[in-house]
């Protein structure tokens, strides 16, 4: 579905996004939809083979697909080597801008006189911008968001409502931060003094590169001494936790509830699936994938590998049976070693 009022001819879309068109190029497209639900003026796509069964019956105006799926498509097609990427680019044309805030500063916003404000800003109700902040041109800051003292936002950032950006945080250009995110909270630094905990001051900051996206209710802790760093084009889903002094390489993505413990370095082009984690003080090589609910307990040195430690769910009676055996694993191992030694000794006597 689409709420925008834009309409494009198929031939125009093919030309604009460098796709091969088969069928009538004069068909108008005014929105997008799934293979199952799209109507005769909506564009759909086939990227996941699991939805191939919906292709023969689609009523879409056209479908973005790979060349090998073209024969089963009953409507015009836009042929792409990567249908999902092509869909993502075309779908931008149909974004609903009804909720886009108007340019201007709401009278209830509280802005320190020393803050440096760029041009064409949108600053919503009850926004608080602290002293010595720099807000780049074209930024949008949603209602009730807080920008702490000395923090900097590059041009074109979108800060959704109820975001907290603490003091001395550097954010690059075109960064999107979704509601509830907290950037620059104190890292979990504690020292135990005989019978109680004492807080270790968190003296670093957070540096976020250009074109990053921070999901809703995600938290990024400031560094203990040096800065916590996200390089350019890092994408964090909702409820991700980045601890103090973590360094995340460019183009890395983390799905919901992923967590990275302190002082860990994540390489470039890595992917952490939902509910996965990396423990503290480890290094993760470039292009590593950590599967859902898996934990990297030690450094991963070889690039391009997929790591998984997930035990799939099973009927509870089977799990109880396996768990009882797991508890006796050390006993079984000792018996096996003893048996192997016994067999080896007998073979030697022969």
C-alpha positions as CSV (number, residue, x, y, z in Angstrom):
1,X,0.0,0.0,0.0
2,X,1.0,3.6,-0.4
3,X,-0.3,6.9,0.9
4,X,1.6,9.1,-1.5
5,X,-0.1,10.6,-4.6
6,X,2.7,10.0,-7.0
7,X,2.1,8.2,-10.3
8,X,4.8,6.9,-12.6
9,X,4.8,5.0,-15.9
10,X,6.5,1.6,-15.9
11,X,8.8,2.7,-18.7
12,X,9.9,5.7,-16.6
13,X,10.7,3.5,-13.6
14,X,12.6,1.1,-15.8
15,X,14.7,4.0,-17.2
16,X,15.2,5.7,-13.9
17,X,16.4,2.6,-12.1
18,X,18.1,0.9,-15.1
19,X,15.9,-2.1,-15.1
20,X,14.9,-4.3,-18.1
21,X,11.2,-3.9,-18.8
22,X,9.0,-6.7,-20.3
23,X,5.4,-5.8,-21.2
24,X,3.4,-2.6,-21.5
25,X,5.5,0.4,-20.4
26,X,2.5,2.8,-20.4
27,X,0.9,1.2,-17.3
28,X,0.7,3.7,-14.5
29,X,2.0,2.8,-11.0
30,X,0.9,4.8,-8.0
31,X,2.0,2.6,-5.1
32,X,3.4,-0.7,-4.0
33,X,2.0,-3.9,-2.5
34,X,2.7,-7.5,-1.9
35,X,2.3,-10.2,-4.5
36,X,-0.9,-11.3,-2.8
37,X,-2.5,-8.0,-2.1
38,X,-1.3,-5.6,-4.9
39,X,-3.9,-4.1,-7.2
40,X,-3.7,-3.1,-10.8
41,X,-1.9,0.2,-10.1
42,X,0.6,-1.1,-7.6
43,X,4.1,-2.5,-8.1
44,X,5.2,-5.6,-6.3
45,X,8.4,-7.7,-6.1
46,X,9.7,-11.2,-5.7
47,X,12.9,-11.6,-3.8
48,X,12.2,-14.5,-1.3
49,X,11.6,-17.9,-3.0
50,X,9.1,-18.6,-0.3
51,X,6.6,-16.2,-2.0
52,X,7.1,-17.6,-5.5
53,X,3.8,-19.4,-5.1
54,X,2.0,-16.0,-5.1
55,X,3.5,-14.9,-8.4
56,X,1.1,-16.7,-10.9
57,X,-2.0,-15.2,-9.3
58,X,-0.8,-11.7,-8.7
59,X,-3.0,-8.8,-9.8
60,X,-0.1,-6.2,-9.5
61,X,0.6,-3.7,-12.3
62,X,4.1,-5.2,-12.6
63,X,6.5,-7.2,-10.5
64,X,10.2,-6.7,-9.9
65,X,11.9,-10.1,-10.2
66,X,14.9,-12.0,-11.4
67,X,15.2,-13.2,-15.0
68,X,14.6,-16.8,-14.0
69,X,11.2,-16.0,-12.5
70,X,10.0,-14.0,-15.5
71,X,8.3,-16.9,-17.4
72,X,5.8,-17.4,-14.5
73,X,4.9,-13.8,-14.2
74,X,1.4,-13.0,-15.6
75,X,1.9,-9.2,-15.7
76,X,4.7,-6.9,-16.9
77,X,8.0,-7.3,-15.2
78,X,11.0,-5.1,-14.2
79,X,14.0,-7.5,-14.3
80,X,16.6,-7.0,-11.7
81,X,19.7,-8.8,-10.4
82,X,18.6,-7.8,-6.9
83,X,14.8,-7.3,-6.7
84,X,14.7,-6.4,-3.0
85,X,17.3,-3.6,-3.5
86,X,15.4,-2.3,-6.6
87,X,12.2,-2.4,-4.7
88,X,13.7,-0.4,-1.8
89,X,14.9,2.3,-4.2
90,X,11.6,2.5,-6.1
91,X,9.5,2.5,-2.9
92,X,11.2,5.7,-1.8
93,X,9.1,7.4,-4.5
94,X,5.9,6.5,-2.7
95,X,6.8,7.6,0.8
96,X,4.0,9.3,2.7
97,X,5.2,12.8,3.7
98,X,2.1,13.7,5.6
99,X,3.8,13.3,8.9
100,X,6.9,15.3,7.9
101,X,7.3,18.3,10.2
102,X,7.2,21.8,8.9
103,X,10.3,23.9,8.9
104,X,10.5,26.2,11.9
105,X,11.2,26.3,15.6
106,X,8.3,25.6,17.9
107,X,7.8,28.4,20.5
108,X,8.0,25.9,23.4
109,X,11.5,24.7,22.4
110,X,14.3,25.6,24.9
111,X,17.5,26.5,23.1
112,X,20.6,27.8,24.8
113,X,21.8,31.1,23.3
114,X,25.2,29.7,22.7
115,X,23.9,26.9,20.4
116,X,24.7,27.2,16.8
117,X,21.7,26.5,14.6
118,X,21.8,25.7,10.8
119,X,19.3,26.7,8.2
120,X,15.9,25.1,7.4
121,X,15.6,23.3,10.7
122,X,12.5,21.7,12.2
123,X,12.5,21.8,16.0
124,X,9.4,20.4,17.6
125,X,7.6,21.2,20.9
126,X,9.5,21.0,24.1
127,X,12.8,20.2,22.5
128,X,15.8,21.1,24.6
129,X,19.1,22.1,23.0
130,X,21.9,22.7,25.4
131,X,24.9,25.1,25.4
132,X,27.5,25.0,22.7
133,X,25.6,22.6,20.5
134,X,25.9,22.6,16.8
135,X,22.8,21.6,14.7
136,X,23.5,21.2,11.0
137,X,21.4,22.5,8.1
138,X,18.1,20.7,7.4
139,X,17.9,18.7,10.7
140,X,14.6,17.7,12.1
141,X,14.3,17.3,15.9
142,X,11.1,15.8,17.2
143,X,9.0,16.8,20.2
144,X,10.5,16.3,23.7
145,X,14.0,15.4,22.4
146,X,17.0,16.5,24.3
147,X,20.4,17.5,22.9
148,X,23.1,17.8,25.6
149,X,25.7,20.4,26.0
150,X,28.5,20.4,23.4
151,X,26.9,17.9,21.1
152,X,27.0,18.2,17.3
153,X,24.5,17.0,14.6
154,X,25.6,17.0,11.0
155,X,23.3,18.2,8.2
156,X,20.1,16.4,7.4
157,X,19.7,14.4,10.6
158,X,16.3,13.2,11.6
159,X,15.8,12.9,15.4
160,X,12.4,11.5,16.2
161,X,10.4,12.4,19.3
162,X,11.6,11.5,22.8
163,X,15.3,10.9,21.9
164,X,18.0,11.7,24.4
165,X,21.4,12.7,23.1
166,X,23.7,13.3,26.0
167,X,26.5,15.9,26.3
168,X,29.6,15.9,23.9
169,X,28.1,13.5,21.3
170,X,29.2,13.8,17.7
171,X,26.7,12.7,15.1
172,X,27.4,12.8,11.3
173,X,25.3,13.7,8.4
174,X,21.9,12.2,7.5
175,X,21.7,10.1,10.6
176,X,18.2,8.8,11.7
177,X,17.5,8.3,15.4
178,X,14.2,6.7,16.3
179,X,12.0,7.4,19.3
180,X,13.2,6.3,22.8
181,X,16.8,6.0,21.8
182,X,19.5,7.1,24.3
183,X,22.9,8.0,23.0
184,X,25.7,8.8,25.4
185,X,24.3,7.3,28.6
186,X,27.0,6.2,31.1
187,X,28.6,2.9,30.5
188,X,28.4,0.2,33.1
189,X,31.6,0.9,34.9
190,X,31.9,-0.2,38.6
191,X,34.7,-1.0,41.0
192,X,34.0,-3.2,44.0
193,X,35.4,-1.8,47.2
194,X,35.3,-4.5,49.9
195,X,31.6,-4.4,50.6
196,X,30.1,-2.0,48.0
197,X,30.3,-0.8,44.5
198,X,31.9,2.5,43.4
199,X,31.1,4.2,40.1
200,X,33.9,4.5,37.6
201,X,33.5,7.9,35.8
202,X,32.6,7.6,32.1
203,X,34.8,10.3,30.6
204,X,34.5,9.5,26.9
205,X,31.9,10.3,24.3
206,X,30.1,8.8,21.3
207,X,31.0,9.3,17.7
208,X,28.5,8.3,15.0
209,X,29.4,8.4,11.3
210,X,27.3,9.6,8.4
211,X,24.2,7.7,7.2
212,X,23.7,5.6,10.3
213,X,20.3,4.6,11.6
214,X,19.5,4.0,15.3
215,X,16.4,2.1,16.2
216,X,13.7,2.8,18.7
217,X,14.7,2.3,22.4
218,X,18.3,1.5,21.4
219,X,21.0,2.5,23.8
220,X,24.6,3.5,23.0
221,X,26.8,4.1,26.0
222,X,29.5,6.7,26.1
223,X,33.1,5.5,26.5
224,X,34.9,5.1,29.8
225,X,38.0,6.9,28.6
226,X,38.0,6.8,24.8
227,X,34.9,7.2,22.7
228,X,32.4,4.6,21.6
229,X,32.4,4.7,17.8
230,X,30.0,3.8,15.1
231,X,31.5,4.2,11.6
232,X,29.5,5.3,8.6
233,X,26.3,3.5,7.5
234,X,25.9,1.4,10.6
235,X,22.3,0.2,11.0
236,X,20.9,-0.7,14.4
237,X,17.4,-2.1,14.9
238,X,15.2,-1.5,17.9
239,X,16.4,-2.3,21.4
240,X,20.0,-2.9,20.6
241,X,22.6,-2.3,23.3
242,X,26.1,-0.9,22.5
243,X,28.3,-0.8,25.6
244,X,31.1,1.6,26.4
245,X,34.2,1.8,24.2
246,X,32.7,-0.5,21.5
247,X,33.9,0.2,18.0
248,X,31.5,-0.8,15.2
249,X,32.8,-0.9,11.6
250,X,31.2,0.7,8.6
251,X,28.1,-0.9,7.0
252,X,27.5,-3.3,9.9
253,X,23.8,-4.1,10.8
254,X,22.4,-5.5,14.0
255,X,18.8,-6.8,14.4
256,X,16.6,-6.3,17.4
257,X,17.9,-7.0,20.9
258,X,21.4,-7.6,19.7
259,X,24.0,-6.7,22.4
260,X,27.7,-5.9,22.3
261,X,29.6,-5.8,25.6
262,X,32.3,-3.3,26.5
263,X,35.5,-2.6,24.5
264,X,34.6,-5.1,21.7
265,X,35.5,-4.3,18.1
266,X,33.0,-5.3,15.4
267,X,34.4,-5.3,11.9
268,X,33.0,-3.8,8.7
269,X,30.0,-5.4,6.8
270,X,29.1,-7.6,9.8
271,X,25.6,-8.8,10.6
272,X,24.3,-9.6,14.1
273,X,20.9,-11.3,14.0
274,X,18.1,-10.8,16.5
275,X,19.0,-11.5,20.1
276,X,22.6,-12.3,19.3
277,X,25.5,-10.9,21.3
278,X,29.3,-10.4,21.5
279,X,31.0,-10.6,24.9
280,X,33.4,-7.9,26.0
281,X,37.0,-7.3,24.9
282,X,36.8,-9.4,21.7
283,X,37.4,-8.6,18.1
284,X,35.0,-9.7,15.3
285,X,36.5,-9.9,11.8
286,X,35.0,-8.1,8.8
287,X,31.9,-9.7,7.1
288,X,31.1,-11.9,10.1
289,X,27.5,-13.1,10.6
290,X,26.4,-14.1,14.0
291,X,23.1,-16.1,13.8
292,X,20.0,-15.3,15.9
293,X,20.3,-15.9,19.7
294,X,24.0,-16.9,19.3
295,X,26.9,-15.5,21.4
296,X,30.4,-14.8,20.3
297,X,32.4,-15.6,23.5
298,X,35.9,-15.1,22.0
299,X,37.5,-13.2,19.1
300,X,36.7,-14.2,15.5
301,X,39.8,-13.8,13.4
302,X,38.7,-15.2,10.0
303,X,36.6,-12.8,7.9
304,X,33.4,-13.9,6.1
305,X,32.3,-16.7,8.4
306,X,28.9,-17.3,9.9
307,X,28.8,-18.3,13.6
308,X,25.9,-20.0,15.3
309,X,25.5,-21.4,18.8
310,X,21.7,-21.9,18.8
311,X,20.0,-25.0,20.0
312,X,16.6,-25.1,18.3
313,X,13.5,-25.6,20.4
314,X,12.2,-29.1,20.8
315,X,9.4,-30.9,22.7
316,X,9.9,-30.4,26.4
317,X,10.1,-34.1,27.2
318,X,13.0,-34.5,24.7
319,X,14.7,-31.5,26.1
320,X,14.5,-32.9,29.7
321,X,15.9,-36.2,28.4
322,X,18.8,-34.5,26.6
323,X,19.4,-32.1,29.6
324,X,19.8,-35.0,32.0
325,X,22.4,-36.5,29.7
326,X,24.1,-33.2,29.3
327,X,24.6,-33.0,33.0
328,X,26.4,-36.3,32.9
329,X,28.6,-35.2,29.9
330,X,31.8,-35.1,32.0
331,X,31.1,-38.6,33.4
332,X,30.6,-39.9,29.9
333,X,33.8,-38.2,28.6
334,X,35.9,-39.8,31.4
335,X,34.4,-43.2,30.8
336,X,35.1,-42.9,27.1
337,X,38.7,-41.8,27.7
338,X,39.2,-44.8,30.1
339,X,37.7,-47.1,27.5
340,X,39.9,-45.8,24.7
341,X,43.0,-46.3,26.8
342,X,41.9,-49.8,27.7
343,X,41.3,-50.7,24.0
344,X,44.7,-49.1,23.1
345,X,46.5,-51.1,25.8
346,X,44.9,-54.4,24.7
347,X,45.8,-53.7,21.0
348,X,49.4,-53.1,22.1
349,X,49.6,-56.5,23.9
350,X,48.3,-58.2,20.7
